[in-house]
Amino acid sequence: MNYFEIAKAAINPTGYLLEMALKAAADAFSSSSSNENTTPEQLSEAAVKASITANILSEQAKVEQELSIAKRILIAEEVEIEEFYDVSGSGGLGAKSDGDALHLGAHAEGKKVTKRVIKFKGFNSEAISLLTSSVAAEIKEQNEASQQNVGSDS
């Protein structure tokens, strides 16, 4: 793993994992499709598996994103959230007969409004003190463990 890959994983771990999983699924599909003995049914099955894997990973990435937002909300001093969601659609078919004529009709309507703005400002002082004490406790445990290892070596 080169430095660029490490930086990508550190900056956006969910995106990096999603990218790696999709590459693996694409590689698996490519290797199975390049095999001369592969039947069309096997290719179709591999494509369906790759599609299912991609959908699952996409949903997991959405969950990770929501968890990250929730964690940031917990430690933020001030949070501003503005969300609008209205994905709706309707449609209908109709038929009408009035003796001499037959009337057919169809109508459809769609609307999509999506806006999501989440702003975080500062850090909650209680969260900072909890994080600081947690890190201090972890460092203390590591020091004690290393001292025990040094004492047992002599």
N, C-alpha and C positions, 0 to 999 in steps of 0.2 A: 504494500500500500504506500503510495507516494504522498508527499506533503499536501498536494492539491486534494487528494481523496480524503485525507485526514481532516483538512479544513472544511470540506463539504459536509462530512459527517458531524463535525463539531458545531457548525453553524445551523444546520437543519437536519437533525438525525432522522426524523420521520421521512422527509423527502428523500434522503440518501437511501434509507432502507427500501422505500417504495421503488426508487430507481433501480437498485440492485436486484430486487425481486422481479421487476418487469424485464430486466435484461436476462435474468436466468430463465424466465418463462419463454421469452423470445428465442433464446439460444436453444432451449429444449425443443421448441417447435421447429426451428430452423434445422437442427440436426436430424429430427425425425422426418422432415420433408425432403431432405437431401438424400436420404437412404433410398436406393432404387427398389428395394423390396417392400416399401411401404405402400399399403393399399389406400385408396381414397377414403375409406371408412376410418382407417387409423389416423389419417391426416385430419379428418373432420373431428374425430375424438380429441386429438391433440389440440386443435384450435379451440374447441369448447372448453377443455381444461385450462388453456391459457387465458381464455376470456373470463372464466370463473375466478381464476387466481387473480387476475387484474382487478375484477370487481371487488373481491374480498379485500385486497390490499388497499384499494381506494377507500373503502369504508373504514378500514382500520386507520388509515391516515386521517380521515375526518374525525374519528374518535380521539386520536392523539392530539389533533389540533384543538378540539374542544377541551380536553384535559389540560393542555398547556395554557389555554385562556383562563380556565378555572383556577389553576395554580397562580397565575399572574394576578388575577382578581383578589385572591387571598392576601397577597403581599403588597398590593398597591395601596398607596395613600388615598388616591382619588381615581375613580373609574367612571368613564362616560361611555354608555352603550346606547346605540341608536340602531334598531333593526326594523326592517319592513319586509314582510314576506306575504305575497299574495299570488300564488300560482294557480290560476283557475281557468277553466275552459268549459264550454257547454256546446251542445249541438243537438240537432234533431232532424228527423225525416218525417215527411207527411204526405198523405195522399187524400184526394177529395174527388168525389164523383158527383156531378149534378145533372144526371140524365144524359145529355149529349156529349159532355166533355169529361175528361179525366185530368185532374191537376196533380202534379207531383212537385214537391218542394223539399229543399234542404237548407239548413242554416247552421252556421258554426260561429263561435265567438271564443276568442282566447285573450288572455291578459296575463302579463308577467311583470311583477314589480319585485325587485330584489335590491335591498340596500343593507349593508352591514358595516357599521363604523364602531370600532371599539378603541378607546383611547385610555392609556394608563399614564398616571403622573405620580412620580415619587415612589417611595417605599414606606410601608407602614412601620413605624418605629418598633412596635411589638414583634412584628415579623422579623425585623433585622436582629433584635435581641435574641429571639428564638434560634435563628439561623446561626448567629455568632456562638451561642452557647452549645448548639449542636456540633458545630465544627470544632469548638474547643474540646468538647467531650471526646470526639472522634480522635483528635490529635493526642489527647491524654491516653486513650486506650492503645493507640499505636505505639506511643513511647513506652508504656508499661509492658506491652508485648515484646518490644525490641529489647528492653532491659532484662526481661525474663529469659529471652533467647541468649543474650550475652552471658547472663549468670549461669545458665545451664551448659554453656560451651566450656567454661573454665573448670 
